[in-house]
Amino acid sequence: MVRLGFGDSLSLLEARVIDANCVALGIDTIQLMECAGKSVAEAIVREVFGGSAKGRRVAIVAGSGGKAGDGFCAARHLTYYGAAVDVYLAAPRVEHPDAAKQLDALTRMDLRVSLKRVRSAEDVPKGFEGYDAVVDALLGTGVRGRVKGLYAELIELINSFSGPRISIDLPSGLDPDTGKVLGVAVKATMTVTLHKPKRGLLTPEASSYVGKLVVADIGVPLEAEVYVGPGDVELRVPRRPMKCHKGWAGRVLVVGGSRTFTGAPRLAALAALRGGADLAYILAPRRVADTAASYSPDLIAIPIDSDYLEPKHLIEALQWVDRSDVVVLGPGMGLEPNTMDFARRLVEECRARSKPMVIDADALKAIAGARPIKLWSKVVLTPHAGEFRKLFGYDLPEDPVERAEVVAKAAEEASCVILLKGWVDVVCDPSGRCRMNKVHPPAMAVGGTGDVLSGLVAALMGRGLGAFDAACVASYVNGLAGCIAYAEKGDHIVASDLLEKIPLAMERPLEMHRQFAKTYARVR
């Protein structure tokens, strides 16, 4: 069964990706914070006070981050329901820009809200005596390392309160991914988690700290999870460390080319380099290899003395497979019977090595006759609709969600990731996970853009992304690069125009998305 988006719970990375993708969809983080604060206040009134907060006293203990902003906003909304709220601010300054805006608004309201600066635990009433509820807005998903000092003391004070203790999103002091206690953590009687539970909240270790788990809707659209966006690029693609070395970001081997099709391997290899790979090799017939070497000094070309790749070239090919981190098989390879045999044998050798692979173009036709197709988890297939039909025998519906159901079924059968190219790209893995990309202009429907895509997938796998995430991010980057090129050349772009735009799409994805990606807007 297909699972659109991220599933029923979120990792910290996924939560941050969603926030960034919301911004790309036109929903600013301050809007999400406002919805979060309102939902937290509503949950407290409903679950803790039985529907009425009139005459109730609430203490909110806040830090300096985004969770504090949720708390400031919740304080405002609680006063609407009749509560009197005291906000205890434990930070000398609020670092999060949205939280600072919420605090600024709160400072202008003094009828039912009071703001108290906390410099030591002695600035807080012992046991929060006189309050009907205490809200934990101290530490959120950005917590790092062991909780110490004033924050640790305040957590202990919150835990000493005998009444309802409500944590926003997750109890302060819990790791959002593992649920481990980072020295000390709030023992909430209720946790109001935002959008979806963070994965750590569902672990056995966290159960005695979470209390009743309430999920609050904060207005995150399904599109922020299903559609790949700038957040995926910014947060999933690792940055080079200061002490990295050549090879750290991966070596990509492109196997393809033939007497007729000389440019496809070059496009894939250059896309791999622009996608961040350290080295790109092209193993191809001599005419193709020599052309590639003369075209760019950045490419390492390995010539084969033949017009086509054949089984007799397998031993030499495997020497380069073993030197590479990822193999791209298929661009421009041609359909000669001996070449098809070579491709099938190379796939089996890569299977024996559990080598990450991107199988594209003519190589898809080579494996299409071997039903049922069984590959492995480190393989990405990149067919268009016609190639998909030849591979699996399934017709594809027009509706993207219905199409995803079919692709997910095929991915499960083949035990690999499938990136189905189309007006909406669909990416599925064997478990049923599915995401989509619709950021690409119609002008990209020209020869060679698929070769660029296969090189990008390989580059991202070489940089450490899993096959599914690499396929998702590559689909988006390829499309965004196309949008940038389209802004300059309209319907006259060619595949090589994308190559120079890939760095812009990867280094400044949100800026480029806002400026050039018009495809989120509906056209009627």
Sequence and secondary structure as in RCSB ss.txt:
>XXXX:A:sequence
MVRLGFGDSLSLLEARVIDANCVALGIDTIQLMECAGKSVAEAIVREVFGGSAKGRRVAIVAGSGGKAGDGFCAA
RHLTYYGAAVDVYLAAPRVEHPDAAKQLDALTRMDLRVSLKRVRSAEDVPKGFEGYDAVVDALLGTGVRGRVKGL
YAELIELINSFSGPRISIDLPSGLDPDTGKVLGVAVKATMTVTLHKPKRGLLTPEASSYVGKLVVADIGVPLEAE
VYVGPGDVELRVPRRPMKCHKGWAGRVLVVGGSRTFTGAPRLAALAALRGGADLAYILAPRRVADTAASYSPDLI
AIPIDSDYLEPKHLIEALQWVDRSDVVVLGPGMGLEPNTMDFARRLVEECRARSKPMVIDADALKAIAGARPIKL
WSKVVLTPHAGEFRKLFGYDLPEDPVERAEVVAKAAEEASCVILLKGWVDVVCDPSGRCRMNKVHPPAMAVGGTG
DVLSGLVAALMGRGLGAFDAACVASYVNGLAGCIAYAEKGDHIVASDLLEKIPLAMERPLEMHRQFAKTYARVR
>XXXX:A:secstr
  EETT SSB HHHHHHHHHHHHHTT  HHHHHHHHHHHHHHHIIIIISTT  TT EEEEEE SSHHHHHHHHHH
HHHHHTT EEEEEE SSS  SHHHHHHHHHHHT  SSEEEEE SSGGGS GGGTT SEEEEES  TT  S   HH
HHHHHHHHHH  S EEEESS TTB TTT  B S     SEEEEESS BGGGGSGGGHHHH EEEEE     THHH
HB  HHHHHHHS    TT  TTTT EEEEE   SS  SHHHHHHHHHHHTT SEEEEEEEHHHHHHHHHH TT E
EEEESSSS  GGGHHHHHHHHTT SEEEE TT    HHHHHHHHHHHHHHHHHT  EEE THHHHHHHTSSS   
 TTEEE   HHHHHHHH     SSHHHHHHHHHHHHHHHTSEEEE SSSEEEE TT EEEEE    GGG STTHH
HHHHHHHHHHHHTT  HHHHHHHHHHHHHHHHHHHHHHHGGG  HHHHHTTHHHHHHSHHHHHHHH  TTS   
